[in-house]
Amino acid sequence: MDKLIIFDTTLRDGEQAPGATLNEREKLEIARQLVTLGVDVIEAGFPISSRGDFNAVKLIASEVKGAVVCGLARAVSRDIDAAYQSTKMARGGCRIHVFLATSKIHMQYKLKKAEDEILRLAAESVRYAKKYTKDIEFSPEDASRTELGFLFKVVEAVIAAGATTVNIPDTVGYAFPEEYGALIRSIKENVPNIDQAVISAHCHNDLGLAVANSLAAVKNGARQAECTINGIGERAGNASLEEIVMNIKTRRDIFADVRTTINTREIHKASRLVSKLTGFVVAPNKAIVGLNAFRHESGIHQDGVIKKRQTYEIIVPEDVGFTGTGLVLGKHSGKHALEKRLQEMGIKLTENEISQAFEKFKELADKKKTIYEEDLAAIVEDQINKPTEIWQLESVVYSSGTDVTPQATIKLRFKGKVSVVSSTGDGPVDACYKAIEKITKICTKLLDYRIEAVTSGKDALGEVSIKVESGKKVAIGRGSSTDIIEASAKAFLNAINKLATTKKDSHGLRL
């Protein structure tokens, strides 16, 4: 079985996506995650392009161990010098990646050079790079639009000059899978010395075919795939690393002769890191790493997944590091999915109670796109086990500011008696919660705190949802007000009342 070399260009071609600029430390953080992921080659940047890029490549080469570090260079001596100087300290080995356009449109309008001159420059640049390292990659830019006979000559010449990897870029994403696969096959059949180099595929996604083209190349003999995390890159992006890798892992019937050494359980983490540092949000429906990739809302699908996961999932979510719940509750969800989610939350109901909860759930689902655990807890507690309002909030007074210690005074009513307590905290919300705990004598741990605008405009009604824990009990509270501090106090007291009711019911606690 052949190994498919995974050449990651997130830090070079990926960073060329408009708005994706990364600083040195961010590049280093991504590079370290790429090593953990198990990529074979990290194209760390285009060293000659700027001092910052040179320094970032040099930093990665000196700090990261476990992958070959590659620098990109035009077929120009100073570019090649910079690529070597920035990567020479790489502990996993350094690679110089030289590129030169070979299509007629590029030669005529961009380079203004004839075929014989391009052929000469390509070979000379590889020979020049060879004085630095044996690991040299050459890319005939826009190869998919290059005249075949000329492309064969260029590939043969650069291999003879010392190139150990020959990359065949579909630079503008123009190729079609069958066409690109046939191109790889024709190179294998028509270049006499092709057995002395690895054929690589570098595909862009302008027509949405980058991954399909890359896989077609692998089927036809390419043994290196150039790709990026989340498929980021210029214009519509590059081939997505996670999609290529998981296609090969999942479809062993088709890719029985190749394997990768990617630790797929690190895919989700790598995706989130790149998204966070570049600011590029991953689309919910993105294959493999999208938020909805392993989530099911349809009742039919949910029922199937509950009974046998493989009915609607061809990839085990944990295999790509996805640990979230796969059942998303919405208006299309069925009773079985609701019951399973309630069980996962530790809520056990009778058949009659489940039916009641399902009715309320459907009513809410018609108003909200997604139903969260907090909503389910509220349905169960407010409709089935509605808590007694033991403490009532009379008033909230607070003060806060950049040069003021936050303080809150809470007035609560309990069995007709009013208690007033003041407390300080890290902020006005924290101060309110500490004051409420002093009065109620119930200590909690805040597990979650969320604010949502119920209405729009400057006088928007804000809703606070919280989750608190006291001992082994967990309660969700909600409160709304145009004053977000008051809403926070209401939500906390709502949760405290639920905890107190639960304790009274289960332990006979007298309040």
JONOR-V223901 format. One record per residue. N is the residue number from 1. PSI is psi in degrees with one decimal (999 if undefined). D_LAST is the distance of its C-alpha to the last C-alpha in whole Angstrom. Layout:
((N | PSI | D_LAST) (N | PSI | D_LAST))
This chain:
((1 | 132.9 | 71) (2 | 149.1 | 71) (3 | 134.2 | 69) (4 | 116.0 | 68) (5 | 126.9 | 68) (6 | 112.2 | 65) (7 | 107.3 | 66) (8 | 125.1 | 63) (9 | 28.6 | 64) (10 | -40.2 | 60) (11 | -6.4 | 61) (12 | -74.8 | 65) (13 | -35.4 | 65) (14 | -41.4 | 61) (15 | -16.4 | 61) (16 | -7.6 | 64) (17 | 130.0 | 62) (18 | 125.1 | 62) (19 | 0.7 | 58) (20 | 17.2 | 58) (21 | 133.4 | 59) (22 | 148.0 | 58) (23 | 178.1 | 58) (24 | -47.5 | 59) (25 | -35.7 | 56) (26 | -39.9 | 54) (27 | -41.5 | 58) (28 | -41.1 | 57) (29 | -42.4 | 54) (30 | -41.5 | 55) (31 | -41.3 | 58) (32 | -38.9 | 56) (33 | -33.8 | 53) (34 | -36.9 | 57) (35 | -44.2 | 58) (36 | -37.5 | 55) (37 | -30.8 | 55) (38 | 20.9 | 59) (39 | 151.0 | 61) (40 | -39.5 | 65) (41 | 131.9 | 66) (42 | 111.2 | 64) (43 | 101.3 | 66) (44 | -14.5 | 65) (45 | -171.3 | 66) (46 | 82.9 | 70) (47 | -36.4 | 71) (48 | -16.4 | 74) (49 | -30.7 | 72) (50 | 159.4 | 70) (51 | -39.1 | 69) (52 | -42.1 | 66) (53 | -40.4 | 66) (54 | -48.1 | 69) (55 | -36.9 | 66) (56 | -43.3 | 63) (57 | -42.9 | 66) (58 | -41.2 | 67) (59 | -45.6 | 63) (60 | -43.8 | 62) (61 | -37.8 | 66) (62 | -25.6 | 65) (63 | -27.8 | 61) (64 | 132.8 | 61) (65 | 135.3 | 62) (66 | -4.0 | 62) (67 | 154.3 | 64) (68 | 135.4 | 67) (69 | 127.9 | 67) (70 | 142.3 | 69) (71 | 138.7 | 71) (72 | 147.2 | 72) (73 | 141.3 | 76) (74 | 171.1 | 78) (75 | 57.0 | 82) (76 | 136.9 | 83) (77 | -41.7 | 83) (78 | -32.2 | 81) (79 | -45.3 | 78) (80 | -39.4 | 79) (81 | -47.5 | 79) (82 | -40.0 | 76) (83 | -41.8 | 74) (84 | -45.7 | 75) (85 | -31.9 | 75) (86 | -22.1 | 71) (87 | -6.3 | 70) (88 | -22.4 | 73) (89 | 2.0 | 70) (90 | 122.9 | 68) (91 | -20.4 | 67) (92 | 6.3 | 67) (93 | 150.0 | 70) (94 | 151.4 | 72) (95 | 141.1 | 73) (96 | 124.9 | 75) (97 | 107.6 | 75) (98 | 138.2 | 78) (99 | 151.5 | 78) (100 | 129.9 | 81) (101 | 143.5 | 81) (102 | -5.9 | 84) (103 | 154.6 | 83) (104 | -41.7 | 86) (105 | -36.9 | 84) (106 | -41.6 | 83) (107 | -39.4 | 86) (108 | -45.6 | 88) (109 | -30.2 | 85) (110 | -52.5 | 83) (111 | -27.5 | 85) (112 | 49.5 | 89) (113 | 152.2 | 90) (114 | 168.3 | 92) (115 | -43.2 | 91) (116 | -34.4 | 94) (117 | -38.8 | 92) (118 | -43.5 | 88) (119 | -42.8 | 90) (120 | -46.3 | 91) (121 | -38.4 | 88) (122 | -50.0 | 86) (123 | -42.4 | 88) (124 | -39.9 | 88) (125 | -37.3 | 85) (126 | -43.1 | 84) (127 | -37.9 | 86) (128 | -43.2 | 85) (129 | -28.8 | 82) (130 | -22.1 | 83) (131 | -16.6 | 84) (132 | -40.9 | 81) (133 | 157.2 | 79) (134 | -15.8 | 80) (135 | 92.9 | 77) (136 | 131.3 | 78) (137 | 138.5 | 76) (138 | 136.3 | 78) (139 | 116.3 | 77) (140 | 96.4 | 80) (141 | 141.3 | 78) (142 | 37.9 | 78) (143 | -34.7 | 79) (144 | -15.8 | 78) (145 | 15.1 | 81) (146 | 142.2 | 83) (147 | 128.9 | 87) (148 | -48.0 | 86) (149 | -41.2 | 90) (150 | -38.7 | 89) (151 | -42.0 | 85) (152 | -42.3 | 87) (153 | -42.5 | 89) (154 | -46.2 | 87) (155 | -44.5 | 85) (156 | -41.3 | 88) (157 | -42.4 | 89) (158 | -31.0 | 85) (159 | -42.4 | 85) (160 | -30.4 | 88) (161 | -13.3 | 88) (162 | 2.8 | 85) (163 | 131.3 | 81) (164 | -15.1 | 79) (165 | 132.3 | 77) (166 | 115.4 | 78) (167 | 139.2 | 75) (168 | 87.7 | 76) (169 | 134.8 | 74) (170 | 74.8 | 73) (171 | -36.4 | 73) (172 | 15.1 | 72) (173 | 35.5 | 71) (174 | -25.8 | 74) (175 | 158.1 | 74) (176 | 145.7 | 73) (177 | -49.7 | 72) (178 | -37.9 | 75) (179 | -45.5 | 77) (180 | -38.7 | 76) (181 | -41.2 | 76) (182 | -33.9 | 79) (183 | -44.6 | 80) (184 | -42.9 | 78) (185 | -40.1 | 80) (186 | -33.0 | 84) (187 | -42.4 | 83) (188 | -34.2 | 83) (189 | -19.6 | 86) (190 | -5.9 | 88) (191 | 112.3 | 87) (192 | -37.8 | 90) (193 | 21.8 | 87) (194 | -23.5 | 84) (195 | -8.1 | 83) (196 | 1.3 | 83) (197 | 157.4 | 80) (198 | 132.9 | 77) (199 | 131.4 | 76) (200 | 150.3 | 73) (201 | 130.6 | 71) (202 | 104.3 | 70) (203 | 140.4 | 69) (204 | 161.6 | 67) (205 | 26.7 | 65) (206 | -33.7 | 67) (207 | 14.3 | 68) (208 | 20.8 | 64) (209 | 13.6 | 67) (210 | -47.4 | 66) (211 | -43.4 | 64) (212 | -42.4 | 66) (213 | -40.6 | 69) (214 | -42.5 | 68) (215 | -35.7 | 68) (216 | -37.5 | 71) (217 | -43.4 | 73) (218 | -42.1 | 71) (219 | -24.7 | 72) (220 | 14.9 | 76) (221 | -7.4 | 76) (222 | 138.9 | 74) (223 | 16.4 | 72) (224 | 135.1 | 70) (225 | 127.2 | 68) (226 | 127.7 | 67) (227 | 174.4 | 63) (228 | 155.3 | 60) (229 | 133.0 | 56) (230 | 5.8 | 55) (231 | 20.6 | 59) (232 | 155.9 | 59) (233 | -176.6 | 62) (234 | 147.3 | 65) (235 | -114.6 | 65) (236 | 1.6 | 63) (237 | -178.4 | 62) (238 | 177.6 | 64) (239 | 138.1 | 63) (240 | 123.8 | 60) (241 | -49.4 | 59) (242 | -33.3 | 56) (243 | -40.5 | 58) (244 | -50.4 | 61) (245 | -44.4 | 60) (246 | -26.3 | 58) (247 | -46.1 | 60) (248 | -37.6 | 62) (249 | -38.4 | 60) (250 | -40.4 | 59) (251 | 66.2 | 62) (252 | -22.6 | 64) (253 | -27.9 | 66) (254 | -38.0 | 68) (255 | 50.3 | 67) (256 | -20.9 | 68) (257 | 3.2 | 71) (258 | 157.2 | 68) (259 | 161.3 | 65) (260 | 164.3 | 63) (261 | 26.0 | 61) (262 | 133.8 | 58) (263 | 93.0 | 55) (264 | -22.0 | 53) (265 | -11.4 | 50) (266 | 0.5 | 50) (267 | -49.5 | 51) (268 | -41.4 | 48) (269 | -43.6 | 47) (270 | -41.1 | 51) (271 | -47.0 | 50) (272 | -36.9 | 47) (273 | -47.7 | 49) (274 | -40.2 | 52) (275 | -43.8 | 50) (276 | -44.7 | 48) (277 | -29.7 | 51) (278 | -21.5 | 53) (279 | 8.0 | 51) (280 | 111.4 | 52) (281 | 135.2 | 49) (282 | 127.2 | 50) (283 | 139.0 | 50) (284 | -32.3 | 47) (285 | 12.1 | 50) (286 | 130.9 | 52) (287 | 142.2 | 53) (288 | -49.0 | 52) (289 | -3.2 | 50) (290 | 151.6 | 48) (291 | -31.6 | 45) (292 | 4.9 | 45) (293 | -31.5 | 48) (294 | 28.6 | 46) (295 | 144.5 | 43) (296 | 129.5 | 44) (297 | -34.0 | 43) (298 | 133.3 | 45) (299 | -39.8 | 43) (300 | -45.5 | 47) (301 | -42.8 | 47) (302 | -42.8 | 43) (303 | -40.4 | 44) (304 | -43.6 | 47) (305 | -38.1 | 45) (306 | -41.1 | 42) (307 | -40.9 | 45) (308 | 110.2 | 48) (309 | -38.8 | 47) (310 | -8.3 | 51) (311 | -35.2 | 51) (312 | 8.5 | 50) (313 | 119.0 | 50) (314 | -9.3 | 53) (315 | 134.8 | 52) (316 | 118.9 | 49) (317 | -39.5 | 47) (318 | -22.1 | 46) (319 | -19.6 | 50) (320 | 13.9 | 50) (321 | 12.4 | 46) (322 | 121.8 | 44) (323 | 0.6 | 41) (324 | 168.4 | 39) (325 | 145.1 | 38) (326 | -10.3 | 41) (327 | 110.0 | 39) (328 | 124.2 | 39) (329 | 129.1 | 37) (330 | -166.9 | 39) (331 | -15.9 | 40) (332 | -4.8 | 43) (333 | 152.9 | 40) (334 | 178.0 | 40) (335 | -36.3 | 37) (336 | -39.9 | 38) (337 | -40.5 | 37) (338 | -45.6 | 34) (339 | -40.9 | 33) (340 | -42.4 | 34) (341 | -40.4 | 33) (342 | -38.2 | 29) (343 | -40.4 | 30) (344 | -29.4 | 31) (345 | -0.9 | 28) (346 | 16.6 | 26) (347 | 118.5 | 25) (348 | 124.9 | 26) (349 | 157.3 | 27) (350 | 168.3 | 29) (351 | -39.8 | 32) (352 | -41.7 | 31) (353 | -37.5 | 28) (354 | -41.0 | 30) (355 | -41.3 | 33) (356 | -43.8 | 30) (357 | -36.8 | 29) (358 | -38.7 | 33) (359 | -46.7 | 34) (360 | -36.7 | 31) (361 | -44.5 | 32) (362 | -37.8 | 36) (363 | -43.9 | 35) (364 | -36.3 | 33) (365 | -26.9 | 36) (366 | -16.6 | 39) (367 | -25.1 | 37) (368 | 142.5 | 37) (369 | -42.4 | 40) (370 | 135.0 | 37) (371 | 124.1 | 34) (372 | 170.2 | 32) (373 | -37.4 | 29) (374 | -37.8 | 26) (375 | -41.5 | 28) (376 | -42.7 | 27) (377 | -39.9 | 24) (378 | -40.4 | 23) (379 | -48.0 | 25) (380 | -47.2 | 23) (381 | -40.6 | 20) (382 | -30.5 | 21) (383 | -32.4 | 23) (384 | -47.5 | 22) (385 | 57.1 | 19) (386 | 122.5 | 18) (387 | 152.9 | 14) (388 | 138.5 | 12) (389 | 86.7 | 12) (390 | -48.2 | 8) (391 | 137.7 | 10) (392 | 138.2 | 14) (393 | 121.4 | 17) (394 | -45.3 | 19) (395 | 158.4 | 21) (396 | 126.2 | 23) (397 | 129.7 | 26) (398 | 158.9 | 27) (399 | 143.3 | 31) (400 | 163.3 | 33) (401 | 172.9 | 36) (402 | -29.2 | 39) (403 | 20.4 | 39) (404 | 136.3 | 36) (405 | 120.7 | 33) (406 | 134.8 | 30) (407 | 146.4 | 27) (408 | 142.2 | 24) (409 | 121.8 | 22) (410 | 134.7 | 19) (411 | 116.6 | 18) (412 | 148.0 | 14) (413 | 132.0 | 13) (414 | 114.5 | 9) (415 | 43.3 | 9) (416 | -8.3 | 13) (417 | 136.5 | 13) (418 | 132.5 | 14) (419 | 139.4 | 14) (420 | 126.0 | 18) (421 | 141.1 | 18) (422 | 149.8 | 22) (423 | 154.9 | 23) (424 | 165.3 | 26) (425 | -175.9 | 27) (426 | -20.1 | 29) (427 | 174.7 | 29) (428 | -34.4 | 27) (429 | -46.6 | 25) (430 | -40.8 | 24) (431 | -42.1 | 24) (432 | -45.5 | 21) (433 | -38.7 | 19) (434 | -38.3 | 19) (435 | -42.1 | 18) (436 | -40.8 | 15) (437 | -36.1 | 14) (438 | -39.1 | 14) (439 | -47.3 | 12) (440 | -18.2 | 9) (441 | 23.1 | 10) (442 | 114.4 | 11) (443 | 137.3 | 15) (444 | 165.7 | 17) (445 | 124.9 | 21) (446 | 118.0 | 23) (447 | -32.3 | 25) (448 | 147.1 | 27) (449 | 123.3 | 27) (450 | 143.7 | 29) (451 | 132.8 | 31) (452 | 143.8 | 33) (453 | 120.4 | 35) (454 | -36.1 | 34) (455 | 177.0 | 37) (456 | 170.3 | 40) (457 | 172.2 | 42) (458 | -26.3 | 41) (459 | 31.5 | 38) (460 | 141.4 | 36) (461 | 123.7 | 33) (462 | 138.9 | 31) (463 | 128.2 | 29) (464 | 130.1 | 26) (465 | 129.3 | 25) (466 | 158.9 | 23) (467 | 125.7 | 22) (468 | 157.8 | 20) (469 | 137.1 | 19) (470 | 110.4 | 16) (471 | -122.0 | 18) (472 | 5.6 | 19) (473 | 139.9 | 17) (474 | 136.6 | 19) (475 | 147.0 | 18) (476 | 133.9 | 21) (477 | 151.3 | 20) (478 | 148.3 | 22) (479 | 145.7 | 23) (480 | 147.6 | 26) (481 | 160.5 | 28) (482 | -13.9 | 31) (483 | 113.0 | 30) (484 | -26.6 | 29) (485 | -42.0 | 27) (486 | -41.8 | 25) (487 | -39.7 | 25) (488 | -42.3 | 24) (489 | -42.2 | 21) (490 | -43.4 | 20) (491 | -42.9 | 20) (492 | -43.6 | 18) (493 | -35.2 | 15) (494 | -43.5 | 16) (495 | -40.2 | 16) (496 | -42.7 | 13) (497 | -38.1 | 11) (498 | -41.2 | 13) (499 | -43.1 | 12) (500 | -40.3 | 8) (501 | -42.3 | 10) (502 | -43.0 | 12) (503 | -39.3 | 10) (504 | -42.2 | 8) (505 | -41.4 | 12) (506 | -23.0 | 13) (507 | 0.6 | 12) (508 | 29.2 | 10) (509 | 131.0 | 6) (510 | 124.5 | 4) (511 | 999 | 0))
